[in-house]
Amino acid sequence: MDIPRQPREKLKDIVRAYIANEIFFSAQVRDASMIGMVFMPILMGALAYPVAKPAGTVKPPAPVRPSRPFRDVVVTGEAGQKLDTEIASTEELITKVEFRVRWNEASNEELAGYRASLESLVAERTALVEAATAAVERDYRILLDNYLTDLKAYRKARHAWRALVETWEEGEEGLAKRMAVWEEGNKAWGAALEENLGVIYAYHKDALPRSINGYPMFMSCVLLHKLDWELVRKAIDKELERQKDIDLGDDAPAAETP
């Protein structure tokens, strides 16, 4: 990271501003983890490597193969249940009449009548089942035709998808190289920052109307080169030391004795 050097007059102004309590340095923050909370631009990434980190892309999703339809179960509904009940009752009745015929308690004509009724009921049930089966087959054929159409579209989509995957794989193969370049750049950026950054500062007049752990908070700040910070720091120490020996002269009133 390139931090420009400042002219000497600018550095003198910084020293004067600090002595006048107009400026705040990051060096005044005891806990380094608090610097981002004091100087908000740092927290928001002002010192971060300004190159976006390479990221892999998501593999194109494969098209979904359509599911083959199933035939529905043949259902005859209430009409079929009614016929089954009538057939069962008639068959039971025929069994009883056959027994009575053997004992000459019923005529063969009566038995023939019940058998004819049974034959009619069975025929009716057969017709009902055939109609229900035909409806199921008709619906299944429609579903099957739709399935075959969807299957053709799926095969076409899958062919296009494979081409997309090939392009995606080619891009992913270069990701490692791009990541290595980025890592190298990020490392160099951090090394330059560590080598060049001396201190972060801001003016108290620009502080937010709030504080954090007794420290002011700023939405803007300035970076000072390490070499410039060494000059400023030494000048501040020298000036503070000089102020300890302020000479008021011989005419200064003596301190009152309590």
N, C-alpha and C positions, 0 to 999 in steps of 0.2 A: 504494500500500500504506500503510495507516495504522499508524504506529508511535507508541504513546502516549508522552507526556512523563512523566518520573519526578519525584516530589517531591524537594526538595533534600536531605532526610535520606537518601533512598535513594542519591542521587548521592554523598553523602559516604561512605556505606558502601562504595560501589564503589571510591572513591579509597583508602580505608583497606585494602580487600581487596587491591588491586593493590600497595600499598606493602608489605603483609605477604606478598606473593608467594602469594596465595590465588586469584588470578584471572588469566585469560589472555585477551588481546585479539587479534582478527584483525589488528590493526595491527602485531602483533609478527611476523607471517608475511611474510617478505621476498618470496616468490614468490606472487603473487595466485592463480595456478592451483592452489596447494596448499590454499587455504582450504577447499574442499569435502572434502578428505581429512582435514583437522584437525577441522572441524565437520561431521560426517557428515550431519546433517539437511539442510544446504545441498546436499550432493551428491545427496541423495535428493529434491530438488525443493522444499524448504521455502520458497524465495523465488520459485518459479515462479508464473505467473498461474494462480489457482485455478479457472479456467473451462476445461472441456474444449474442445479445438480442434475445430471442426466438420469432419466428414469425410464424403466422398461414400460412398454405398452402392453395392454391386455390382449391376449390371444383372441382372434376373432371367434365368436361363438359358432359352434357347428349347428347347421340346420337340424331340426328335430324330425326324425323319421316318422311318418304317419303310422298309426297302429292299424293292423288288419282288423276289419270288423268281425263280429261274431253274430251267428244267427240267433234270433230271439227264440225263446221257448214257445212252442205252440200252446196257446191258451184258448179254451172254448168258452170261458166265462160262466156266467150263471146258467145260460142255456145248456151248456155241456154238463154242468153239475146236476141240473134237473133231469136231463136224459139219463145220466149215469144212475141216478136214484131210481128212476122209473124202470130202467133195465134190470137193476138189481132186484127190485120188488117183483117184477114180472117173472124173472128167473126163479125166484123163491116160490112164487105162486105156482109156476109150472111144476116144480118139484113136488109140491103138495098135491096138485091135481093128478100127476102121474101115479102117485101112491094111491089115491082114491080110485083111479081107473082100475088099478090092479085088484082092488077089492069091490069093484062094481058099484062104487059110490059116486062116480062121475063118468060122463060119456066121453068118447073119443072126440066128438064134435066140440065139446067144451075145451078139451085140451088143444085141439087144432086152432081154435079161436085165440087162445092165449099165445100159442106159438106164432101165429100170424102177427099178433100185436108186438111180440118180441122182435120178430123180423123187421117190422116197420120201424120200431124204435132204434134197432141197431143200424138200419139203413140211414135213418135221420142223423144218428150220431156220426156215422161215417162221413156223410155229406158235410156235416158241421166241421169235423176235423179236417177234411180235405180243403174246405174253404179257408179255415184258419191257417192251415199249412201253406196254402197258395199265397195268402196275405204276407205271411212271414217270409216266404221265398221272394216275393216281389220287393218287400222292403230291404231284404238282404242284398238283392241284386242292385238296388239303387245305391246302397251303402258301399257295395263292392266297386261299382263303377266310379263313385266319388273317390274311393281309396286309390284306385288305379290312376286316376287323374292326379291326385295329390302325390302319389309315388313318383310319377314322371316329373312333377315340379320339384320334388325333393332331390331327385337324382341330378337335375340341372343345377339346383342351388348348391348341392354338395360339390359339384365340379367347380363352380365359381369359388366356393369356400376354400377348396384346396389351393387354388391359385392365390387367394388372399393369405393363407397360412404360409406359403412359400415366401411371399414378400415380407411377411411379419418376421419369419425366421431369419431372413437376410438382415433385417434391421436389428434384430436382437443379437446377432453375431457381432455387430459393431459396438454394442453397448459396453462391453468390457473395456474396449479400447477408449471409448469416450469417457468412461468412468475413471480410467487410469489418468487420462489427460486432466480431467477435472480435479482429481485428488492431488495431482502434482501442483496444479495452479492454486488450489486451496491451501496447500502446505506452504507454497512460496508466499502467498498473501499473508498468512499468519506469521511467517518468519519475518517478513518485511514490517509488519505491524509491530511485532515485538521489538524489532531493531530500531524502528523510527519513532514510535509513539512514546512521548515523554509524560504528558499529562493531558487530561481533559478539563476544560474550564468553561464557565459561563458567568454572566454578570447578574448580580443580585436583583437588579431592576427588571430582569426578564423572568424571575422566579414565579412559579404558580402560587396562587393563594392557598397553598397547603404545604405540608411538610411530611417527611417520613422518618421516623425515629430521630427527630430533632434536626434532620438535614433538609435543606431546601430542595425543591424539585423543579426541573427545567425541561421545557419542550424543545430547546435548541441548545447547542453546545459547540465548542471549537476544540480542535485537536492541535496540540503544540508538539513540535518535533523534540526528540529526546535531547539533542544538543542545545536547542534553544531553552528547554526546560532547565538544563544544568546551569545555563547562564542566569536565567530568571531566579532559580532557587538560591544560588549563591548570592545574587544581588539582594534578594529579600532578606536572607540571613544576615548579610552585612549591614543592611539598612536597619533592621530590627536591633542589631547589636549596637549600632551607632546611637539609636534613640535612647538606649539605656543610660547614656552619659550626656544627656542634654544639660548644658550649662546655663543656669539662669542668671549668672553674674553675681557680683558682691553686693548689689543693691537689693537682692531678694530678701524679704522679711524672714526673720528666724522663726522657727516653729515655736508655738506657744507652749509654755510648760503647764501641765494640768495642776 
